[in-house]
Amino acid sequence: MPLYEYITTDPEKGCRICRQGFELRRPVSRPPLETCPLCRNPVKKLVSRSVNTPKISKPLSVSDAKKAGFTVLERRDQGTYEKL
């Protein structure tokens, strides 16, 4: 679900939350908010500074993880790990 940012159109009348701006996850199919959920004053949608990145669908291989700078450990016994 995308992340949307909203802020009040009239800072004099808005509540503490909508005066500072708030983020909300909403399905794309739903229309944008027109009022603050708390104080019911008008809000406008902002261009988000957040970037929605796709999740990796498969785990990285050991060689990919090492190339990325991660330390790869393998479990040997209860609580014992060995560096690969």
N, C-alpha and C positions, 0 to 999 in steps of 0.2 A: 504494500500500500504506500502511496506517495505521502510525503510529509509537507504540509502546507503551513505557512505562517500568516497570522492575522494581527491587525492592530486597529485600534479604534479610529473612527473618522473625526471624532470630537473629543480631544483629550480632557476637556473641562468636565465632561459628563461621564466619562468611562470609569470603570472600576480599576483597582490596582493592577489586575491581571491584564486587561486589554489595553491599558495605557502603556504598559511596557512591551506589549506584544506577546503572543503565545503561539506554540506549535501544535498542530493537530494532525493525526493520521486519519485519512479518509479515503474510501474507495474512489477511483476515478469517475465512476458512474454517478456518484452523488453530486449535486450542485454545490457550489461554494457557500460557506456560511454568509449570512447577511447580518446577523446580530450576535453579540457576545453570549455564550451559553450561561454566564453568571448574571450579568446586569441587563441584558437585552438591549444594549445600545448598539447602533450600527458599527460594523467593522468592515475593513477592506482587506483583500488578500494581497500579500506582498510576494515579490519574487524571492524565492527561498535561496539562502546562502548554502544550504546543505545539499550534498550531492548523494543521490541514491545509487550505490554501486551494486552490481550483481554479485550474488554469492557464488563461490566456487562450488561446482556441483560434484567434483571428485577430489579426494585428498591428494596432496602433493606427493610425488615420489621422494625417496630418500635423497637422490642426487639433486632434484629441484630444490628441496628444502635446504641442503647444504650450500647450493649456489646462492640462495637468497640470504644466507648468513645465519640460519638457525642451527642450533645444536640438536642433533638427533639422538634420542636415547631409546634403548630397547629394554623391556622389562625381563629380568632373569628369574628372580625369586620374589617372595613376598617383601616388598619395599626395597628391592635391590634393582638398580638400573645400570646398564652399561652403555657407554658412549660408542656410537658407530663411527 
